[in-house]
Amino acid sequence: LWHPELPELVGMVVEGVLKASDLSADEAQVMAWEDKRQVSKYAESLVQLDNGIKISPDPSTWVCAESGMKEGLWLNLSDGHIGSGRRQVGADGTMSGGTGAALKHYQECKAQGNNFCLCVKLGTITPAGADVYSYAEDEDDMVEDPKLREHLAHWGINMMQMEKTEKSMAELQIDLNVKFDFDKICESGKQLQTLAGPGYVGLKNLGNSCYMNSVMQVLFSLDEFRERYLGAAPQ
């Protein structure tokens, strides 16, 4: 229970514990899906400009600087720019999401000699962490930022007081996997004709070779590949 003599941080931790519950099925699924993210090499010595920008902790005030969008926003940890994310394929196969303003901003800064590559998805910030993406060409992936709390504090965001308001990238991917209408690409319900012979037979799936098999099928569909590696082969 709260006591006025307790430090504020202790009170916040106690409140968080009281509100916490066991992992839900969705949370367990996210943990199982997420790969271990690599620590960004740019986090330790990240440049953060003193340009006077401060970000309100109130999600209703967050807005993309270019499009005015208010969802799917990414904060550039180097200069405080807020931009929307990239467009994504939805469960119904249509494109949705942002305008890619966060990526475009990074590219513009890079062209000027500034490698402002780390961005955090604003709606995912909690005391436990957040989604951080590195646009750097040698990373270009979700990453860990061990100094995220410090980097957010630079822009006026107290990580310990933030609550999650949007789905993480892992949760969005799970939603897509569960809800995607695969019938649109799998010819479901159609009467298919059985085919066999050269050009129609793939490799036998060993249980973990489906991706390799798909790549091989694509390669062998190319005339140039077949001519180079099969045309001169002994009969």
MIDOSE-1310 file (N, C-alpha, C; in nm, 2 decimals, decimal comma, always signed):
residues 235
lwhp	+0,08/-0,12/+0,00/+0,00/+0,00/+0,00/+0,09/+0,12/+0,00; +0,03/+0,23/-0,06/+0,11/+0,36/-0,07/+0,13/+0,42/+0,07; +0,25/+0,47/+0,09/+0,28/+0,54/+0,21/+0,36/+0,67/+0,17; +0,32/+0,79/+0,23/+0,38/+0,91/+0,19/+0,53/+0,92/+0,21
elpe	+0,59/+0,84/+0,29/+0,73/+0,84/+0,32/+0,81/+0,76/+0,22; +0,74/+0,68/+0,14/+0,81/+0,59/+0,04/+0,85/+0,68/-0,08; +0,97/+0,65/-0,14/+1,02/+0,73/-0,25/+0,92/+0,70/-0,37; +0,91/+0,80/-0,46/+0,81/+0,79/-0,57/+0,84/+0,67/-0,65
lvgm	+0,96/+0,64/-0,68/+0,99/+0,52/-0,77/+0,95/+0,39/-0,70; +0,97/+0,38/-0,57/+0,92/+0,26/-0,50/+0,77/+0,25/-0,51; +0,70/+0,36/-0,49/+0,56/+0,36/-0,50/+0,51/+0,32/-0,64; +0,58/+0,36/-0,74/+0,54/+0,32/-0,88/+0,56/+0,17/-0,90
vveg	+0,67/+0,12/-0,85/+0,70/-0,02/-0,86/+0,59/-0,10/-0,79; +0,55/-0,06/-0,67/+0,45/-0,13/-0,59/+0,32/-0,13/-0,67; +0,28/-0,02/-0,73/+0,16/+0,00/-0,80/+0,16/-0,09/-0,92; +0,28/-0,10/-0,99/+0,29/-0,19/-1,11/+0,27/-0,34/-1,07
vlka	+0,33/-0,38/-0,96/+0,32/-0,52/-0,91/+0,17/-0,55/-0,88; +0,10/-0,46/-0,81/-0,04/-0,48/-0,78/-0,13/-0,49/-0,90; -0,09/-0,42/-1,01/-0,17/-0,42/-1,13/-0,14/-0,54/-1,22; -0,02/-0,60/-1,19/+0,03/-0,70/-1,28/-0,05/-0,83/-1,26
sdls	-0,06/-0,91/-1,37/-0,13/-1,04/-1,36/-0,04/-1,14/-1,43; -0,08/-1,27/-1,42/-0,01/-1,37/-1,49/-0,02/-1,35/-1,64; +0,08/-1,41/-1,71/+0,08/-1,40/-1,85/-0,05/-1,45/-1,92; -0,11/-1,37/-2,00/-0,22/-1,42/-2,08/-0,18/-1,51/-2,19
adea	-0,27/-1,57/-2,26/-0,23/-1,66/-2,37/-0,17/-1,58/-2,48; -0,22/-1,45/-2,50/-0,17/-1,37/-2,61/-0,02/-1,33/-2,57; +0,00/-1,29/-2,45/+0,14/-1,25/-2,41/+0,24/-1,37/-2,42; +0,19/-1,49/-2,38/+0,28/-1,60/-2,39/+0,31/-1,63/-2,54
qvma	+0,21/-1,61/-2,63/+0,23/-1,63/-2,77/+0,33/-1,53/-2,83; +0,33/-1,41/-2,78/+0,42/-1,31/-2,83/+0,56/-1,34/-2,78; +0,58/-1,39/-2,66/+0,71/-1,42/-2,61/+0,77/-1,54/-2,69; +0,68/-1,63/-2,72/+0,73/-1,75/-2,80/+0,77/-1,71/-2,94
wedk	+0,70/-1,61/-3,00/+0,72/-1,57/-3,14/+0,85/-1,48/-3,15; +0,87/-1,39/-3,05/+0,98/-1,30/-3,06/+1,12/-1,37/-3,06; +1,20/-1,33/-3,16/+1,34/-1,37/-3,16/+1,42/-1,28/-3,06; +1,53/-1,33/-3,01/+1,61/-1,25/-2,93/+1,68/-1,14/-3,02
rqvs	+1,65/-1,02/-2,98/+1,70/-0,91/-3,06/+1,84/-0,87/-3,02; +1,92/-0,83/-3,12/+2,06/-0,79/-3,10/+2,06/-0,65/-3,04; +2,16/-0,63/-2,96/+2,18/-0,49/-2,91/+2,24/-0,41/-3,02; +2,18/-0,29/-3,04/+2,23/-0,20/-3,15/+2,37/-0,15/-3,12
kyae	+2,46/-0,16/-3,21/+2,59/-0,10/-3,19/+2,59/+0,05/-3,18; +2,48/+0,11/-3,22/+2,47/+0,26/-3,21/+2,41/+0,31/-3,08; +2,36/+0,22/-3,00/+2,30/+0,27/-2,88/+2,39/+0,33/-2,77; +2,51/+0,27/-2,76/+2,60/+0,32/-2,65/+2,64/+0,46/-2,67
slvq	+2,67/+0,50/-2,79/+2,72/+0,64/-2,82/+2,62/+0,72/-2,90; +2,50/+0,69/-2,89/+2,39/+0,76/-2,97/+2,40/+0,91/-2,95; +2,40/+0,98/-3,07/+2,40/+1,13/-3,06/+2,25/+1,17/-3,04; +2,24/+1,26/-2,94/+2,11/+1,32/-2,91/+2,12/+1,47/-2,91
ldng	+2,05/+1,54/-3,00/+2,06/+1,68/-3,01/+1,99/+1,75/-2,90; +2,05/+1,87/-2,86/+1,98/+1,96/-2,76/+1,91/+2,07/-2,84; +1,79/+2,03/-2,90/+1,72/+2,12/-2,98/+1,60/+2,18/-2,92; +1,58/+2,15/-2,79/+1,46/+2,21/-2,71/+1,34/+2,13/-2,73
ikis	+1,34/+2,02/-2,81/+1,21/+1,94/-2,82/+1,19/+1,86/-2,70; +1,06/+1,86/-2,65/+1,02/+1,77/-2,54/+0,89/+1,70/-2,59; +0,88/+1,57/-2,56/+0,77/+1,49/-2,61/+0,67/+1,47/-2,49; +0,55/+1,51/-2,50/+0,45/+1,49/-2,40/+0,43/+1,34/-2,38
pdps	+0,41/+1,30/-2,25/+0,37/+1,16/-2,23/+0,23/+1,12/-2,27; +0,15/+1,22/-2,30/+0,01/+1,20/-2,34/+0,00/+1,16/-2,48; -0,04/+1,03/-2,51/-0,05/+0,98/-2,65/-0,14/+1,06/-2,74; -0,24/+1,13/-2,69/-0,33/+1,21/-2,77/-0,26/+1,33/-2,84
twvc	-0,14/+1,36/-2,79/-0,06/+1,48/-2,85/+0,04/+1,43/-2,95; +0,06/+1,30/-2,97/+0,16/+1,26/-3,06/+0,10/+1,26/-3,20; +0,18/+1,31/-3,30/+0,13/+1,33/-3,43/+0,25/+1,32/-3,53; +0,23/+1,26/-3,64/+0,34/+1,26/-3,75/+0,36/+1,40/-3,80
aesg	+0,49/+1,44/-3,80/+0,53/+1,57/-3,85/+0,49/+1,60/-3,99; +0,48/+1,49/-4,07/+0,46/+1,51/-4,22/+0,31/+1,49/-4,25; +0,25/+1,38/-4,21/+0,12/+1,34/-4,25/+0,01/+1,38/-4,16; +0,04/+1,41/-4,03/-0,06/+1,43/-3,93/-0,12/+1,31/-3,87
mkeg	-0,08/+1,19/-3,91/-0,13/+1,07/-3,85/-0,10/+1,06/-3,70; -0,19/+0,99/-3,63/-0,17/+0,98/-3,49/-0,16/+0,84/-3,44; -0,14/+0,74/-3,53/-0,11/+0,60/-3,49/+0,01/+0,55/-3,56; +0,07/+0,45/-3,50/+0,19/+0,38/-3,56/+0,30/+0,48/-3,57
lwln	+0,33/+0,56/-3,47/+0,43/+0,66/-3,47/+0,56/+0,62/-3,41; +0,67/+0,67/-3,47/+0,81/+0,63/-3,43/+0,88/+0,76/-3,40; +0,94/+0,76/-3,28/+1,02/+0,88/-3,23/+1,17/+0,85/-3,26; +1,23/+0,94/-3,34/+1,37/+0,94/-3,37/+1,45/+0,98/-3,24
lsdg	+1,52/+0,89/-3,18/+1,59/+0,91/-3,06/+1,70/+1,01/-3,06; +1,74/+1,05/-3,19/+1,85/+1,14/-3,20/+1,81/+1,29/-3,21; +1,70/+1,31/-3,28/+1,66/+1,45/-3,30/+1,51/+1,48/-3,26; +1,44/+1,38/-3,20/+1,31/+1,40/-3,15/+1,20/+1,41/-3,26
higs	+1,23/+1,38/-3,38/+1,13/+1,38/-3,49/+1,03/+1,27/-3,47; +0,91/+1,29/-3,49/+0,80/+1,19/-3,49/+0,75/+1,17/-3,63; +0,76/+1,04/-3,68/+0,71/+1,01/-3,81/+0,63/+0,88/-3,81; +0,55/+0,86/-3,90/+0,47/+0,74/-3,91/+0,55/+0,62/-3,97
grrq	+0,51/+0,50/-3,94/+0,58/+0,38/-3,99/+0,55/+0,35/-4,13; +0,61/+0,24/-4,18/+0,59/+0,21/-4,32/+0,45/+0,14/-4,34; +0,41/+0,14/-4,46/+0,28/+0,07/-4,49/+0,30/-0,08/-4,48; +0,20/-0,15/-4,43/+0,21/-0,30/-4,41/+0,09/-0,37/-4,48
vgad	+0,11/-0,49/-4,51/+0,01/-0,58/-4,56/-0,09/-0,62/-4,45; -0,22/-0,59/-4,46/-0,31/-0,63/-4,36/-0,36/-0,77/-4,38; -0,44/-0,82/-4,28/-0,49/-0,96/-4,28/-0,58/-0,99/-4,40; -0,64/-0,88/-4,46/-0,72/-0,90/-4,58/-0,65/-0,88/-4,71
gtms	-0,51/-0,87/-4,70/-0,43/-0,86/-4,82/-0,41/-0,72/-4,87; -0,48/-0,62/-4,81/-0,47/-0,48/-4,85/-0,36/-0,41/-4,77; -0,31/-0,30/-4,83/-0,21/-0,22/-4,76/-0,27/-0,12/-4,67; -0,21/-0,11/-4,55/-0,25/-0,01/-4,45/-0,13/+0,04/-4,37
ggtg	-0,16/+0,13/-4,29/-0,05/+0,18/-4,20/-0,01/+0,32/-4,24; +0,12/+0,35/-4,21/+0,17/+0,49/-4,23/+0,22/+0,52/-4,37; +0,30/+0,63/-4,37/+0,35/+0,68/-4,50/+0,50/+0,66/-4,51; +0,56/+0,60/-4,41/+0,70/+0,58/-4,41/+0,78/+0,70/-4,38
aalk	+0,72/+0,80/-4,31/+0,78/+0,92/-4,28/+0,90/+0,91/-4,19; +0,90/+0,81/-4,10/+1,01/+0,79/-4,01/+1,14/+0,75/-4,09; +1,12/+0,66/-4,18/+1,23/+0,61/-4,26/+1,28/+0,72/-4,36; +1,19/+0,79/-4,42/+1,23/+0,90/-4,50/+1,31/+1,01/-4,43
hyqe	+1,27/+1,03/-4,30/+1,34/+1,13/-4,22/+1,49/+1,08/-4,20; +1,50/+0,95/-4,17/+1,63/+0,90/-4,15/+1,72/+0,91/-4,27; +1,66/+0,88/-4,39/+1,73/+0,89/-4,51/+1,77/+1,03/-4,54; +1,69/+1,13/-4,51/+1,72/+1,27/-4,54/+1,84/+1,31/-4,44
ckaq	+1,83/+1,27/-4,32/+1,94/+1,30/-4,22/+2,07/+1,23/-4,27; +2,06/+1,11/-4,31/+2,18/+1,03/-4,36/+2,25/+1,10/-4,47; +2,16/+1,16/-4,56/+2,22/+1,23/-4,68/+2,29/+1,35/-4,64; +2,26/+1,41/-4,52/+2,33/+1,53/-4,47/+2,44/+1,49/-4,38
gnnf	+2,47/+1,36/-4,37/+2,59/+1,32/-4,29/+2,55/+1,28/-4,14; +2,42/+1,27/-4,11/+2,38/+1,24/-3,97/+2,32/+1,10/-3,97; +2,38/+1,01/-3,89/+2,33/+0,87/-3,88/+2,23/+0,86/-3,77; +2,12/+0,92/-3,78/+2,02/+0,92/-3,67/+1,93/+0,80/-3,70
clcv	+1,98/+0,68/-3,66/+1,92/+0,55/-3,71/+1,82/+0,49/-3,61; +1,83/+0,52/-3,48/+1,74/+0,45/-3,38/+1,61/+0,52/-3,36; +1,50/+0,45/-3,37/+1,37/+0,50/-3,35/+1,29/+0,41/-3,25; +1,20/+0,46/-3,17/+1,12/+0,38/-3,08/+0,97/+0,40/-3,12
klgt	+0,90/+0,29/-3,12/+0,76/+0,30/-3,14/+0,69/+0,36/-3,02; +0,63/+0,48/-3,03/+0,58/+0,55/-2,91/+0,48/+0,47/-2,83; +0,38/+0,41/-2,90/+0,27/+0,34/-2,83/+0,31/+0,21/-2,76; +0,44/+0,17/-2,77/+0,48/+0,04/-2,71/+0,57/+0,06/-2,59
itpa	+0,59/+0,19/-2,54/+0,68/+0,21/-2,43/+0,61/+0,18/-2,30; +0,68/+0,09/-2,22/+0,64/+0,06/-2,09/+0,77/+0,05/-2,00; +0,75/+0,04/-1,87/+0,87/+0,03/-1,78/+0,96/-0,09/-1,82; +0,90/-0,19/-1,89/+0,98/-0,31/-1,93/+1,06/-0,29/-2,06
gadv	+1,03/-0,19/-2,14/+1,09/-0,17/-2,26/+1,00/-0,11/-2,37; +1,04/-0,13/-2,50/+0,96/-0,08/-2,61/+1,02/-0,14/-2,74; +0,94/-0,12/-2,85/+1,00/-0,16/-2,98/+1,09/-0,06/-3,03; +1,22/-0,10/-3,06/+1,32/-0,01/-3,11/+1,37/-0,06/-3,24
ysya	+1,37/+0,02/-3,34/+1,42/-0,02/-3,48/+1,54/+0,06/-3,52; +1,63/-0,01/-3,58/+1,75/+0,06/-3,63/+1,74/+0,06/-3,78; +1,74/+0,18/-3,84/+1,74/+0,20/-3,99/+1,88/+0,19/-4,05; +1,98/+0,17/-3,96/+2,12/+0,16/-4,02/+2,13/+0,05/-4,12
eded	+2,20/+0,07/-4,23/+2,21/-0,03/-4,33/+2,27/-0,16/-4,28; +2,36/-0,16/-4,18/+2,42/-0,28/-4,13/+2,34/-0,35/-4,02; +2,22/-0,29/-3,99/+2,13/-0,35/-3,89/+1,99/-0,37/-3,95; +1,92/-0,26/-3,98/+1,79/-0,26/-4,05/+1,70/-0,37/-3,99
dmve	+1,68/-0,36/-3,86/+1,60/-0,46/-3,79/+1,56/-0,41/-3,66; +1,47/-0,49/-3,59/+1,43/-0,46/-3,45/+1,56/-0,49/-3,37; +1,59/-0,40/-3,27/+1,71/-0,41/-3,19/+1,67/-0,38/-3,04; +1,77/-0,41/-2,96/+1,76/-0,37/-2,82/+1,85/-0,25/-2,80
dpkl	+1,79/-0,16/-2,71/+1,87/-0,04/-2,67/+1,88/-0,04/-2,52; +2,00/-0,08/-2,47/+2,02/-0,09/-2,33/+2,01/+0,04/-2,25; +2,02/+0,15/-2,33/+2,01/+0,29/-2,27/+1,88/+0,36/-2,30; +1,78/+0,28/-2,33/+1,65/+0,34/-2,38/+1,59/+0,43/-2,27
rehl	+1,60/+0,40/-2,15/+1,54/+0,48/-2,05/+1,61/+0,62/-2,05; +1,74/+0,62/-2,06/+1,82/+0,75/-2,07/+1,79/+0,82/-2,20; +1,78/+0,75/-2,31/+1,75/+0,82/-2,43/+1,61/+0,88/-2,44; +1,51/+0,81/-2,38/+1,38/+0,87/-2,37/+1,37/+0,99/-2,28
ahwg	+1,44/+0,98/-2,17/+1,44/+1,09/-2,07/+1,50/+1,22/-2,13; +1,59/+1,21/-2,23/+1,64/+1,32/-2,30/+1,53/+1,40/-2,37; +1,42/+1,33/-2,41/+1,31/+1,40/-2,48/+1,19/+1,42/-2,39; +1,22/+1,40/-2,26/+1,11/+1,43/-2,16/+1,02/+1,32/-2,13
inmm	+1,05/+1,20/-2,17/+0,96/+1,08/-2,15/+1,02/+1,00/-2,03; +0,94/+0,99/-1,93/+0,97/+0,90/-1,81/+0,92/+0,76/-1,84; +1,02/+0,67/-1,88/+0,98/+0,54/-1,92/+0,90/+0,46/-1,81; +0,93/+0,49/-1,69/+0,87/+0,42/-1,57/+0,72/+0,46/-1,56
qmek	+0,68/+0,57/-1,62/+0,54/+0,61/-1,61/+0,46/+0,58/-1,73; +0,52/+0,52/-1,83/+0,45/+0,50/-1,96/+0,36/+0,37/-1,96; +0,25/+0,37/-2,03/+0,17/+0,26/-2,05/+0,15/+0,23/-2,19; +0,14/+0,10/-2,23/+0,13/+0,06/-2,37/-0,01/+0,10/-2,42
teks	-0,01/+0,16/-2,54/-0,13/+0,20/-2,60/-0,15/+0,14/-2,74; -0,05/+0,08/-2,80/-0,06/+0,01/-2,93/+0,01/-0,12/-2,93; -0,03/-0,20/-3,02/+0,03/-0,34/-3,03/+0,18/-0,33/-3,08; +0,26/-0,42/-3,02/+0,40/-0,42/-3,06/+0,41/-0,48/-3,20
mael	+0,52/-0,48/-3,27/+0,54/-0,53/-3,40/+0,52/-0,68/-3,40; +0,56/-0,75/-3,29/+0,54/-0,89/-3,28/+0,39/-0,93/-3,27; +0,32/-0,85/-3,20/+0,17/-0,87/-3,19/+0,10/-0,85/-3,32; +0,15/-0,75/-3,40/+0,09/-0,72/-3,53/+0,12/-0,84/-3,62
qidl	+0,24/-0,90/-3,61/+0,28/-1,01/-3,70/+0,19/-1,13/-3,67; +0,17/-1,15/-3,54/+0,09/-1,27/-3,50/-0,06/-1,25/-3,55; -0,11/-1,13/-3,54/-0,24/-1,10/-3,59/-0,25/-1,13/-3,74; -0,15/-1,09/-3,81/-0,15/-1,12/-3,95/-0,15/-1,27/-3,98
nvkf	-0,06/-1,34/-3,91/-0,05/-1,49/-3,93/-0,19/-1,56/-3,90; -0,26/-1,51/-3,80/-0,38/-1,57/-3,76/-0,50/-1,54/-3,85; -0,50/-1,41/-3,89/-0,62/-1,36/-3,96/-0,60/-1,36/-4,11; -0,48/-1,38/-4,16/-0,46/-1,36/-4,31/-0,55/-1,46/-4,39
dfdk	-0,61/-1,41/-4,49/-0,69/-1,50/-4,58/-0,61/-1,57/-4,68; -0,55/-1,68/-4,64/-0,47/-1,76/-4,73/-0,54/-1,82/-4,85; -0,67/-1,83/-4,84/-0,75/-1,88/-4,95/-0,73/-1,80/-5,08; -0,70/-1,67/-5,06/-0,68/-1,58/-5,18/-0,56/-1,62/-5,26
ices	-0,46/-1,68/-5,20/-0,34/-1,72/-5,27/-0,32/-1,87/-5,28; -0,40/-1,95/-5,22/-0,39/-2,09/-5,22/-0,49/-2,16/-5,31; -0,57/-2,09/-5,38/-0,67/-2,15/-5,47/-0,77/-2,24/-5,40; -0,81/-2,20/-5,28/-0,90/-2,28/-5,20/-1,03/-2,30/-5,27
gkql	-1,08/-2,42/-5,27/-1,21/-2,45/-5,32/-1,21/-2,48/-5,47; -1,10/-2,46/-5,54/-1,09/-2,48/-5,68/-1,06/-2,63/-5,71; -1,10/-2,68/-5,82/-1,07/-2,81/-5,87/-0,93/-2,81/-5,93; -0,83/-2,86/-5,87/-0,70/-2,85/-5,92/-0,66/-2,98/-6,00
qtla	-0,58/-2,96/-6,10/-0,53/-3,07/-6,19/-0,40/-3,12/-6,14; -0,38/-3,24/-6,12/-0,26/-3,30/-6,07/-0,16/-3,30/-6,19; -0,04/-3,25/-6,16/+0,07/-3,24/-6,26/+0,19/-3,31/-6,21; +0,26/-3,37/-6,30/+0,39/-3,43/-6,27/+0,49/-3,42/-6,39
gpgy	+0,61/-3,44/-6,36/+0,71/-3,44/-6,46/+0,80/-3,32/-6,45; +0,90/-3,30/-6,54/+0,99/-3,19/-6,54/+0,92/-3,05/-6,53; +0,97/-2,97/-6,44/+0,91/-2,84/-6,42/+0,79/-2,83/-6,33; +0,74/-2,95/-6,29/+0,62/-2,95/-6,20/+0,65/-3,01/-6,07
vglk	+0,76/-3,08/-6,05/+0,79/-3,15/-5,93/+0,90/-3,08/-5,85; +0,87/-3,05/-5,72/+0,97/-2,99/-5,63/+1,04/-3,09/-5,55; +1,12/-3,04/-5,45/+1,19/-3,12/-5,36/+1,10/-3,17/-5,25; +1,13/-3,29/-5,20/+1,06/-3,34/-5,09/+1,09/-3,26/-4,96
nlgn	+0,99/-3,22/-4,89/+1,01/-3,14/-4,77/+1,07/-3,23/-4,65; +1,18/-3,20/-4,60/+1,24/-3,27/-4,49/+1,19/-3,23/-4,35; +1,10/-3,14/-4,35/+1,04/-3,09/-4,23/+1,09/-2,95/-4,19; +1,21/-2,92/-4,24/+1,27/-2,79/-4,21/+1,33/-2,73/-4,34
scym	+1,30/-2,78/-4,45/+1,36/-2,74/-4,58/+1,26/-2,67/-4,67; +1,14/-2,62/-4,62/+1,04/-2,57/-4,71/+1,09/-2,43/-4,77; +1,16/-2,35/-4,69/+1,21/-2,23/-4,75/+1,31/-2,25/-4,86; +1,41/-2,34/-4,83/+1,51/-2,38/-4,93/+1,44/-2,43/-5,06
nsvm	+1,34/-2,52/-5,04/+1,27/-2,57/-5,15/+1,20/-2,46/-5,24; +1,14/-2,36/-5,17/+1,08/-2,25/-5,24/+1,18/-2,17/-5,32; +1,29/-2,15/-5,26/+1,40/-2,07/-5,33/+1,44/-2,15/-5,46; +1,46/-2,28/-5,44/+1,51/-2,36/-5,56/+1,40/-2,36/-5,67
qvlf	+1,27/-2,37/-5,63/+1,17/-2,36/-5,73/+1,17/-2,23/-5,81; +1,19/-2,12/-5,74/+1,20/-1,99/-5,81/+1,32/-1,99/-5,90; +1,43/-2,04/-5,85/+1,55/-2,03/-5,94/+1,53/-2,12/-6,07; +1,47/-2,24/-6,05/+1,46/-2,32/-6,17/+1,34/-2,28/-6,26
slde	+1,27/-2,18/-6,22/+1,17/-2,12/-6,31/+1,23/-2,02/-6,40; +1,35/-1,98/-6,38/+1,42/-1,88/-6,46/+1,49/-1,95/-6,58; +1,46/-1,91/-6,70/+1,52/-1,97/-6,82/+1,68/-1,96/-6,81; +1,73/-1,85/-6,77/+1,87/-1,83/-6,77/+1,94/-1,93/-6,67
frer	+1,88/-1,95/-6,56/+1,93/-2,04/-6,46/+1,93/-2,19/-6,51; +1,82/-2,23/-6,58/+1,82/-2,36/-6,63/+1,92/-2,38/-6,74; +1,93/-2,28/-6,83/+2,03/-2,29/-6,94/+2,17/-2,30/-6,89; +2,20/-2,22/-6,78/+2,34/-2,22/-6,73/+2,37/-2,35/-6,66
ylga	+2,28/-2,40/-6,58/+2,32/-2,52/-6,49/+2,26/-2,65/-6,54; +2,16/-2,65/-6,63/+2,10/-2,77/-6,67/+2,13/-2,80/-6,82; +2,13/-2,69/-6,90/+2,15/-2,70/-7,04/+2,28/-2,77/-7,08; +2,39/-2,75/-7,01/+2,51/-2,81/-7,05/+2,54/-2,93/-6,97
apq	+2,45/-2,98/-6,89/+2,47/-3,10/-6,80/+2,46/-3,22/-6,89; +2,55/-3,32/-6,86/+2,54/-3,45/-6,94/+2,41/-3,51/-6,92; +2,35/-3,57/-7,03/+2,22/-3,63/-7,03/+2,23/-3,77/-6,96
